[in-house]
Amino acid sequence: MTPTAQTYAPIDAAIAALTEGSRIWSHLTLGQRARLMERLHASVAAVAEEWADVASDLKGVPAGHPLRGEEWLGGPYAALASLRAYAKTLKTLENGGNPLDDVRVDEAPSGGLRAHVFPADLTDSLLLSGFTGEVWFRPGGSIDEARASAGLGQRDPTTPGGVGLVLGAGNVTSIPVLDVLYELLASNRVAILKVNPTMDPLVPVFERALAPLIEPGFVRVVTGGTEVGEYLTAHAGIDHVHVTGSAATFDAIVWGAGDEAHTRRADGAPRLRTPITSELGGVSPIIVVPGVWSDADLRFQAEHVTTMRLQNSGHNCVAAQVVILSSEWPQRDAFMAALRTAYAAAPARPVWYPRADEKLQAAASAYPAAEWFSDRSRAIVSLTPGDAASALEETEYFSPVLGVMPLPGVGQEFVDAAVAHANEKLMGTLGANILIDPATQRALGDGFERAIADLRYGSIAINAWTGFGYLTPALTWGAFPGSTLEEVGSGIGVVHNALLLEGVERSVCRGPFRPFPRSLGSMIRFLSVSKGSLLPKPPWFVTSRTGAEVSEGFTRFRMDGNIPRMMATLVSAFRA
């Protein structure tokens, strides 16, 4: 059916209501905004179970499936944690404080400042023992400048930011909600959320979760296909666009398609005249630094790598795609054997995202020798020197395809070569992962930290997955700075950023190389590089036997802070 003016009348009315809502928002005090975040926390908590259930169902993960917990963590958990963090920032500003007041700030290896933002409280330490998070500022700024800008739009709350359009993601269910919150708090922009069609079953849940923002006119939720998105991006009432998706989608919004896009690029005349930010994914590496690993280390880290690729069936913008492995590591074959075992044993689930079957077929065509598992629903592509790697390096498969790429060297030589390869060969700059045992990290010392500084990614995870960075509200989420409309890469700008910090370059999270109780040995012997962990296998591991139960328990603790029930959840975690 051809859209008519009547088709778009509800959208026009929504934008008109938001225009008035922008004026109302500018009159709210910081205290009122903090209390609004608390009301949102309650409304999200009220729909949390339904949110997780609907999300699991739309992805084909049935009741009782061990991976159903992914939708607790990737949905209501992320929203609840962020709302608490934003409320805390608003209260701090209301009381005349600064978001960096209780944060340790030192110099990062890059030469800029580094804020140690996680763990932020006892809840963080209890749920995620052994994990830390840092926000690195761009070099050249001072601590006074960082403090002066902390708070972003909430430092000038009476200045309205207009109406923003959020083109919601279709893969992770918390993304649309978190993007709306960031528009509101970072820029004082009310928002119209255009839901991706894959998420349409969640619209009633989103509307109830966001009711405290919808009622006063701060948010509107709309649905529809490409034609609705095109109408909205061209609407005169829209002051800013934020999109989570692919670079192809971004380019179509900014430049158009076909001959029009070619001409506009040549003339430097974008179709879109409205400012735009974006998060667009990429090809994420896992750099495996050679060391001396026990059999248990090999198994655990093989499951870790498997999780980085197979979580959400690989339909993540930051799903790891290329393992960079030393061809000179004596344990290389043992690691590959453990990886194949873990990859094959991960629970079966649908490859559910639209057109993912085409991506799998493309990988099969590009790499006929790929190893296939689980009824040909997931693949490992083991490259040898001289093999064509461009498809793996330049194509975000967004499906269960994992490449393994050999590079020569050991120690610092390997680390530097792997960092250079990731920077120069892999498409995008959203997220990079590094696995390194404490003894090797200690031996490399400052050389390892310098290599981290050289790694040009917006989110870096050391002995963790960058998905942890996504779930941590105080960390920023977005591409490494430097993208442009012409060469957008993994996107422009950041989101999440619960302390509302300006001038951020990247976020770095660090986790324990070994889970509890094996982590205690690392804690005792190498305290300088490993704080150890009291957390057993993390609940987001696709191989966790109790992942669904523990993920739900973590979320319920974020809902109500019930400590006795949380203790029972932690007991379940030890059965993972």
C-alpha positions as CSV (number, residue, x, y, z in Angstrom):
1,M,0.0,0.0,0.0
2,T,1.3,3.4,-1.0
3,P,1.8,5.7,2.1
4,T,-0.4,8.8,2.2
5,A,-0.5,12.0,4.3
6,Q,-3.1,10.2,6.5
7,T,-0.6,7.4,7.0
8,Y,1.9,9.8,8.5
9,A,-0.6,11.9,10.5
10,P,0.1,10.0,13.8
11,I,3.8,10.5,13.3
12,D,3.3,14.3,12.7
13,A,1.1,14.4,15.9
14,A,3.8,12.5,17.8
15,I,6.5,15.0,16.8
16,A,4.2,17.9,17.7
17,A,3.7,16.5,21.1
18,L,7.4,16.0,21.6
19,T,8.0,19.6,20.6
20,E,5.9,20.6,23.5
21,G,7.5,17.9,25.7
22,S,10.9,19.4,25.0
23,R,9.7,22.7,26.5
24,I,8.3,20.9,29.6
25,W,11.6,18.9,30.0
26,S,13.6,22.1,30.2
27,H,11.6,23.2,33.2
28,L,12.3,20.0,35.2
29,T,14.8,20.4,38.0
30,L,17.7,17.9,38.4
31,G,16.0,16.5,41.4
32,Q,12.8,15.9,39.4
33,R,14.8,14.2,36.7
34,A,16.4,12.0,39.2
35,R,13.0,11.0,40.6
36,L,11.8,10.4,37.0
37,M,14.7,7.9,36.6
38,E,13.5,6.1,39.8
39,R,10.0,5.9,38.4
40,L,11.4,4.4,35.2
41,H,13.3,1.9,37.3
42,A,10.0,0.8,38.8
43,S,8.2,0.7,35.5
44,V,11.0,-1.4,33.9
45,A,11.1,-3.7,36.9
46,A,7.3,-4.2,36.6
47,V,7.7,-5.5,33.0
48,A,11.1,-7.2,33.3
49,E,9.8,-10.8,33.3
50,E,7.5,-10.2,30.3
51,W,10.3,-8.3,28.5
52,A,12.7,-11.3,28.9
53,D,10.0,-13.8,27.9
54,V,8.8,-11.9,24.8
55,A,12.4,-11.3,23.7
56,S,13.3,-15.0,24.1
57,D,10.2,-16.1,22.2
58,L,10.8,-13.8,19.2
59,K,14.3,-15.2,18.9
60,G,13.1,-18.7,19.0
61,V,14.6,-19.6,22.5
62,P,11.9,-21.6,24.2
63,A,11.0,-21.8,27.9
64,G,13.5,-23.9,29.8
65,H,16.3,-23.3,27.2
66,P,19.7,-22.7,29.0
67,L,20.3,-19.5,26.9
68,R,17.1,-17.8,27.8
69,G,19.0,-15.8,30.4
70,E,20.6,-13.8,27.6
71,E,17.4,-11.9,27.3
72,W,17.3,-11.0,31.0
73,L,20.8,-9.5,30.8
74,G,20.5,-7.9,27.4
75,G,17.1,-6.5,28.1
76,P,15.8,-5.4,31.5
77,Y,19.1,-5.9,33.4
78,A,20.9,-3.4,31.2
79,A,18.1,-0.9,31.5
80,L,17.8,-1.2,35.3
81,A,21.5,-0.8,35.9
82,S,21.6,2.3,33.6
83,L,18.7,3.9,35.3
84,R,20.2,3.6,38.7
85,A,23.5,5.0,37.4
86,Y,21.8,8.0,35.7
87,A,19.8,8.7,38.8
88,K,23.0,8.8,40.9
89,T,24.6,11.2,38.4
90,L,21.6,13.5,38.5
91,K,21.5,13.5,42.3
92,T,25.2,14.3,42.5
93,L,24.7,17.3,40.2
94,E,21.6,18.4,42.1
95,N,23.6,18.5,45.3
96,G,26.3,20.6,43.7
97,G,28.7,17.7,43.2
98,N,30.6,16.4,40.2
99,P,30.2,13.0,38.6
100,L,33.9,12.5,39.0
101,D,34.0,13.3,42.7
102,D,34.3,9.8,43.9
103,V,36.2,8.4,40.9
104,R,39.9,7.8,40.9
105,V,41.5,9.5,37.9
106,D,45.1,8.9,36.8
107,E,47.1,8.9,33.6
108,A,46.3,6.3,30.9
109,P,49.1,4.7,28.9
110,S,47.8,6.8,25.9
111,G,48.9,10.0,27.7
112,G,45.4,11.1,28.4
113,L,43.4,10.9,31.6
114,R,41.8,7.6,32.8
115,A,38.8,7.4,35.1
116,H,38.3,4.2,37.0
117,V,34.5,4.0,37.0
118,F,33.8,0.3,37.8
119,P,33.0,-1.1,40.2
120,A,31.0,1.9,41.4
121,D,29.4,0.4,44.5
122,L,29.1,-2.8,46.5
123,T,26.4,-4.1,44.2
124,D,28.9,-4.1,41.3
125,S,31.5,-5.7,43.5
126,L,29.1,-8.4,44.6
127,L,27.6,-9.3,41.2
128,L,30.8,-9.0,39.1
129,S,33.7,-9.7,41.4
130,G,37.1,-9.3,39.7
131,F,35.9,-7.1,36.9
132,T,37.0,-3.4,36.5
133,G,36.2,-0.7,34.0
134,E,38.0,2.5,32.9
135,V,37.1,5.4,30.7
136,W,40.0,6.9,28.8
137,F,39.9,10.5,27.8
138,R,41.4,11.8,24.6
139,P,45.0,13.0,25.2
140,G,45.6,16.7,25.8
141,G,42.8,17.4,28.3
142,S,43.2,18.3,31.9
143,I,41.4,17.1,35.0
144,D,39.9,20.5,35.4
145,E,38.5,20.3,31.9
146,A,37.2,16.8,32.5
147,R,35.4,17.9,35.6
148,A,34.1,21.1,34.1
149,S,32.3,19.2,31.3
150,A,31.2,16.2,33.3
151,G,27.4,16.1,33.2
152,L,27.0,17.2,29.6
153,G,23.4,18.5,29.0
154,Q,22.6,18.3,32.7
155,R,25.1,21.1,33.4
156,D,22.7,23.3,31.5
157,P,19.3,21.6,32.1
158,T,17.1,24.6,31.0
159,T,18.4,24.6,27.5
160,P,16.2,22.3,25.4
161,G,17.9,20.1,22.8
162,G,14.9,19.7,20.5
163,V,13.5,16.4,19.2
164,G,15.7,13.5,18.4
165,L,14.9,10.5,16.2
166,V,16.2,7.1,17.5
167,L,16.2,4.4,14.9
168,G,16.2,1.4,17.1
169,A,18.4,-1.7,16.8
170,G,16.8,-5.0,15.9
171,N,19.1,-7.4,17.7
172,V,19.6,-6.5,21.4
173,T,16.4,-5.4,23.1
174,S,17.9,-2.9,25.6
175,I,19.6,-0.8,22.8
176,P,16.5,1.2,21.8
177,V,15.7,2.1,25.5
178,L,19.3,3.0,26.4
179,D,19.6,5.2,23.2
180,V,16.5,7.1,24.2
181,L,17.8,7.7,27.7
182,Y,21.1,9.0,26.4
183,E,19.4,11.4,24.0
184,L,17.4,12.8,26.9
185,L,20.2,13.1,29.5
186,A,23.3,13.8,27.4
187,S,21.6,16.4,25.1
188,N,18.3,17.3,26.7
189,R,16.6,15.9,23.6
190,V,13.2,14.3,23.8
191,A,12.9,11.4,21.4
192,I,10.7,9.6,18.9
193,L,11.8,5.9,18.9
194,K,11.2,4.1,15.7
195,V,11.3,0.5,16.6
196,N,13.0,-2.0,14.2
197,P,10.4,-4.4,12.8
198,T,12.1,-7.4,14.4
199,M,11.3,-5.9,17.8
200,D,7.6,-5.2,17.1
201,P,6.4,-7.8,19.6
202,L,8.1,-5.8,22.3
203,V,6.4,-2.5,21.6
204,P,3.7,-3.0,24.3
205,V,6.5,-3.8,26.8
206,F,8.5,-0.8,25.7
207,E,5.5,1.5,26.0
208,R,4.8,0.3,29.6
209,A,8.5,0.4,30.6
210,L,8.8,4.0,29.2
211,A,5.4,5.2,30.4
212,P,6.9,7.8,32.8
213,L,8.5,9.4,29.8
214,I,5.6,8.9,27.4
215,E,3.0,10.5,29.6
216,P,4.6,14.0,29.9
217,G,5.6,14.0,26.2
218,F,9.3,13.2,26.5
219,V,9.1,10.0,24.3
220,R,7.0,8.6,21.6
221,V,7.2,5.1,20.1
222,V,6.3,4.3,16.5
223,T,6.6,1.3,14.2
224,G,6.9,0.8,10.5
225,G,9.2,-0.2,7.7
226,T,11.8,1.6,5.6
227,E,9.3,4.2,4.4
228,V,8.5,5.3,7.9
229,G,12.2,5.7,8.6
230,E,12.7,7.7,5.5
231,Y,9.8,10.0,6.4
232,L,11.2,10.6,9.9
233,T,14.8,11.3,8.8
234,A,13.5,14.0,6.4
235,H,11.0,15.5,8.8
236,A,11.5,19.2,9.5
237,G,10.6,18.6,13.2
238,I,13.6,16.3,13.8
239,D,16.7,18.0,15.2
240,H,19.0,15.0,15.5
241,V,19.2,11.4,14.3
242,H,20.8,8.4,16.1
243,V,20.9,5.0,14.4
244,T,22.1,1.6,15.5
245,G,22.6,-0.7,12.6
246,S,24.9,-1.2,9.7
247,A,27.2,1.1,7.8
248,A,25.0,0.5,4.7
249,T,21.9,1.7,6.5
250,F,23.8,4.8,7.7
251,D,25.1,5.6,4.2
252,A,21.5,5.2,2.8
253,I,20.3,7.7,5.4
254,V,23.1,10.2,4.8
255,W,23.8,9.9,1.1
256,G,20.8,8.0,-0.5
257,A,21.2,5.1,-2.8
258,G,22.5,4.3,-6.3
259,D,23.5,7.1,-8.6
260,E,22.1,9.7,-6.2
261,A,24.5,8.5,-3.5
262,H,27.5,8.5,-5.9
263,T,26.7,12.1,-7.0
264,R,26.2,13.4,-3.5
265,R,29.4,11.9,-2.3
266,A,31.3,13.4,-5.2
267,D,29.8,16.8,-4.5
268,G,30.1,16.5,-0.7
269,A,26.4,17.2,-0.4
270,P,24.7,14.8,2.0
271,R,21.0,14.1,1.6
272,L,20.6,14.3,5.4
273,R,21.1,17.8,6.7
274,T,20.3,16.9,10.3
275,P,23.2,16.0,12.7
276,I,23.6,12.3,13.1
277,T,25.3,9.9,15.5
278,S,25.6,6.2,15.1
279,E,26.8,2.8,16.4
280,L,27.4,0.4,13.4
281,G,29.4,-2.6,14.5
282,G,32.4,-4.1,12.7
283,V,34.7,-7.1,12.6
284,S,35.9,-7.6,16.2
285,P,39.1,-9.4,17.0
286,I,40.1,-11.7,19.9
287,I,43.9,-11.5,20.4
288,V,45.1,-14.6,22.2
289,V,48.5,-13.9,23.7
290,P,50.6,-17.0,23.9
291,G,51.6,-18.2,27.4
292,V,51.7,-21.3,29.5
293,W,48.1,-22.4,30.1
294,S,46.8,-25.3,32.0
295,D,44.2,-27.7,30.5
296,A,41.6,-25.9,32.6
297,D,42.7,-22.5,31.2
298,L,42.5,-23.9,27.6
299,R,38.9,-25.1,28.2
300,F,37.7,-22.0,30.0
301,Q,39.1,-19.6,27.4
302,A,37.8,-21.7,24.6
303,E,34.4,-21.4,26.1
304,H,35.0,-17.7,26.5
305,V,35.8,-17.3,22.8
306,T,32.8,-19.4,21.9
307,T,30.6,-17.1,23.9
308,M,32.0,-14.0,22.2
309,R,30.9,-15.4,18.9
310,L,27.7,-17.4,19.7
311,Q,26.0,-15.2,22.3
312,N,22.6,-14.1,20.7
313,S,23.4,-16.5,17.9
314,G,26.2,-14.2,16.7
315,H,23.7,-11.3,16.0
316,N,25.7,-8.7,18.0
317,C,27.4,-5.7,16.6
318,V,30.4,-6.6,18.8
319,A,30.3,-10.3,18.4
320,A,33.9,-11.4,18.0
321,Q,34.7,-12.6,14.5
322,V,38.5,-13.1,14.1
323,V,40.7,-14.9,16.6
324,I,44.3,-13.8,16.1
325,L,46.5,-16.7,17.2
326,S,50.3,-17.1,17.3
327,S,51.5,-19.7,14.8
328,E,54.5,-20.2,17.2
329,W,52.5,-20.9,20.3
330,P,53.3,-24.5,21.5
331,Q,49.8,-24.8,22.8
332,R,48.1,-23.6,19.6
333,D,46.8,-27.1,18.6
334,A,45.6,-27.8,22.1
335,F,43.7,-24.5,22.2
336,M,42.1,-25.2,18.7
337,A,41.0,-28.6,19.9
338,A,39.4,-27.1,23.0
339,L,37.8,-24.4,20.8
340,R,36.3,-26.9,18.4
341,T,34.9,-28.9,21.4
342,A,33.3,-25.9,23.0
343,Y,32.0,-24.5,19.7
344,A,30.3,-27.8,18.9
345,A,28.9,-28.3,22.4
346,A,27.3,-25.0,22.9
347,P,23.5,-25.3,23.0
348,A,21.7,-25.4,19.7
349,R,19.5,-22.4,18.9
350,P,18.0,-20.7,15.8
351,V,20.0,-18.4,13.6
352,W,17.1,-16.0,13.8
353,Y,18.1,-12.5,12.5
354,P,16.7,-11.6,9.1
355,R,18.9,-12.7,6.2
356,A,21.4,-14.4,8.5
357,D,21.1,-17.5,6.3
358,E,22.5,-15.5,3.4
359,K,25.5,-14.5,5.5
360,L,26.2,-18.1,6.4
361,Q,25.9,-19.0,2.7
362,A,28.3,-16.2,1.8
363,A,30.8,-17.5,4.3
364,A,30.5,-21.1,2.9
365,S,31.1,-19.8,-0.6
366,A,34.1,-17.7,0.4
367,Y,35.6,-20.5,2.6
368,P,34.7,-24.0,1.2
369,A,37.0,-25.6,3.8
370,A,35.3,-24.1,6.8
371,E,34.3,-26.5,9.6
372,W,30.6,-26.6,10.3
373,F,28.8,-27.5,13.5
374,S,25.3,-27.9,14.9
375,D,23.6,-28.9,11.6
376,R,25.6,-26.3,9.7
377,S,24.3,-23.4,11.7
378,R,27.8,-22.3,12.9
379,A,31.3,-22.3,11.3
380,I,35.0,-22.0,12.2
381,V,37.2,-20.8,9.4
382,S,40.9,-21.8,10.2
383,L,43.1,-19.8,7.9
384,T,46.7,-20.8,7.0
385,P,49.5,-18.4,5.8
386,G,48.7,-17.4,2.3
387,D,44.9,-17.9,2.5
388,A,42.7,-15.1,1.4
389,A,41.5,-13.4,4.5
390,S,39.7,-10.3,3.1
391,A,36.2,-11.7,3.4
392,L,36.7,-12.4,7.1
393,E,38.5,-9.1,7.7
394,E,36.1,-6.9,5.8
395,T,32.7,-8.5,6.1
396,E,30.7,-8.3,9.3
397,Y,28.9,-11.6,9.1
398,F,26.5,-10.9,12.0
399,S,26.0,-14.6,12.3
400,P,27.9,-17.6,13.8
401,V,31.1,-17.5,11.6
402,L,34.4,-17.5,13.5
403,G,37.7,-17.0,11.8
404,V,41.1,-18.1,13.2
405,M,44.0,-16.2,11.8
406,P,47.7,-17.1,12.4
407,L,50.4,-14.5,13.0
408,P,54.1,-15.2,13.8
409,G,55.8,-14.3,17.0
410,V,55.5,-14.6,20.7
411,G,55.6,-12.2,23.6
412,Q,55.7,-8.5,22.8
413,E,56.5,-9.1,19.2
414,F,53.3,-11.0,18.8
415,V,51.2,-8.5,20.7
416,D,52.5,-5.6,18.6
417,A,51.9,-7.5,15.4
418,A,48.4,-8.5,16.4
419,V,47.5,-4.9,17.4
420,A,48.8,-3.6,14.1
421,H,46.9,-6.3,12.2
422,A,43.6,-5.4,14.0
423,N,44.1,-1.7,13.4
424,E,45.0,-2.0,9.7
425,K,43.2,-5.0,8.4
426,L,39.9,-5.4,10.3
427,M,36.8,-3.4,9.4
428,G,35.5,-1.1,12.1
429,T,36.7,0.1,15.5
430,L,33.9,-0.8,17.9
431,G,35.3,-3.5,20.1
432,A,38.4,-5.7,20.6
433,N,39.1,-8.5,23.0
434,I,42.5,-9.7,24.4
435,L,43.1,-12.9,26.4
436,I,46.4,-13.0,28.4
437,D,47.4,-15.0,31.4
438,P,48.7,-13.1,34.5
439,A,52.2,-14.4,34.2
440,T,52.6,-13.3,30.6
441,Q,51.0,-10.0,31.3
442,R,53.3,-9.4,34.2
443,A,56.3,-10.3,32.1
444,L,55.3,-7.8,29.4
445,G,54.7,-5.1,31.9
446,D,54.4,-1.6,30.4
447,G,54.8,-3.0,26.9
448,F,51.4,-4.6,27.2
449,E,49.7,-1.4,28.4
450,R,51.4,0.5,25.6
451,A,49.9,-2.0,23.1
452,I,46.5,-1.4,24.6
453,A,47.0,2.3,24.0
454,D,47.9,1.6,20.4
455,L,44.7,-0.5,19.8
456,R,42.3,1.9,18.1
457,Y,38.9,0.6,19.3
458,G,36.2,2.3,21.3
459,S,35.7,-0.7,23.7
460,I,38.6,-3.0,24.7
461,A,38.1,-6.0,26.9
462,I,41.1,-7.7,28.6
463,N,40.2,-11.2,29.8
464,A,36.6,-10.2,29.3
465,W,34.2,-9.8,26.4
466,T,33.3,-6.3,25.2
467,G,29.7,-7.3,25.8
468,F,30.5,-6.7,29.4
469,G,31.4,-3.2,28.5
470,Y,28.0,-2.8,26.8
471,L,26.3,-3.9,30.1
472,T,28.3,-1.5,32.3
473,P,26.5,1.9,32.4
474,A,29.5,4.0,33.5
475,L,31.5,2.9,30.4
476,T,31.0,4.5,27.1
477,W,29.8,2.5,24.0
478,G,30.8,3.6,20.5
479,A,33.5,3.6,17.9
480,F,37.0,4.9,18.3
481,P,37.0,8.7,17.5
482,G,37.7,9.8,14.0
483,S,34.9,8.5,11.8
484,T,33.2,10.9,9.4
485,L,30.1,11.0,7.3
486,E,32.2,10.0,4.3
487,E,34.0,7.1,6.1
488,V,31.7,6.2,9.0
489,G,33.4,2.9,10.0
490,S,31.8,1.7,13.3
491,G,30.0,5.0,13.8
492,I,30.1,8.5,15.3
493,G,29.7,9.4,18.9
494,V,29.0,7.3,22.1
495,V,26.1,6.2,24.2
496,H,25.6,4.9,27.8
497,N,28.2,6.9,29.5
498,A,26.3,7.2,32.8
499,L,28.7,9.8,34.3
500,L,28.0,11.9,31.2
501,L,31.7,12.5,30.4
502,E,33.0,14.6,27.5
503,G,36.0,14.1,25.4
504,V,36.1,10.3,25.8
505,E,38.4,8.2,23.6
506,R,37.6,4.6,24.6
507,S,36.5,2.4,27.5
508,V,38.6,-0.5,28.8
509,C,37.2,-3.4,30.9
510,R,39.4,-6.0,32.6
511,G,38.3,-9.4,33.9
512,P,39.9,-12.4,35.7
513,F,41.8,-14.8,33.4
514,R,40.6,-17.6,35.7
515,P,37.2,-18.1,37.4
516,F,36.8,-18.8,41.1
517,P,38.3,-20.8,42.7
518,R,41.2,-21.1,40.3
519,S,41.4,-17.2,40.3
520,L,42.7,-17.2,43.8
521,G,46.1,-18.5,42.8
522,S,46.4,-15.6,40.3
523,M,45.3,-13.1,43.0
524,I,48.0,-14.3,45.4
525,R,50.9,-14.6,42.9
526,F,50.2,-11.7,40.6
527,L,48.4,-9.1,42.6
528,S,49.9,-6.3,40.4
529,V,48.0,-7.4,37.3
530,S,45.1,-9.5,38.6
531,K,42.8,-8.8,41.5
532,G,41.3,-12.3,41.3
533,S,37.6,-13.1,41.4
534,L,35.0,-14.7,43.6
535,L,32.8,-15.2,40.5
536,P,32.7,-18.6,38.9
537,K,31.9,-19.1,35.3
538,P,30.0,-15.9,34.3
539,P,26.3,-16.3,33.6
540,W,26.6,-14.9,30.1
541,F,28.9,-17.8,29.0
542,V,26.9,-19.9,26.5
543,T,28.3,-23.0,28.3
544,S,27.0,-22.0,31.7
545,R,24.7,-24.7,33.1
546,T,22.9,-22.2,35.3
547,G,23.2,-19.1,33.1
548,A,19.4,-18.6,32.7
549,E,18.8,-18.9,36.4
550,V,21.7,-16.7,37.5
551,S,21.0,-14.0,34.8
552,E,17.4,-13.8,36.0
553,G,18.6,-13.6,39.6
554,F,21.1,-10.8,38.8
555,T,18.3,-8.9,37.2
556,R,15.9,-9.4,40.1
557,F,18.6,-8.1,42.4
558,R,18.8,-5.0,40.3
559,M,15.1,-4.7,40.6
560,D,14.6,-5.0,44.4
561,G,18.0,-5.5,46.1
562,N,16.7,-8.6,47.9
563,I,19.9,-9.9,49.5
564,P,18.7,-13.4,50.7
565,R,17.4,-14.2,47.2
566,M,20.7,-12.9,45.7
567,M,22.6,-15.3,48.0
568,A,20.6,-18.2,46.6
569,T,21.5,-16.9,43.1
570,L,25.2,-16.9,43.9
571,V,24.9,-20.5,45.1
572,S,23.4,-21.3,41.7
573,A,26.3,-19.5,40.0
574,F,28.7,-22.0,41.6
575,R,27.0,-24.8,39.8
576,A,27.6,-23.2,36.4
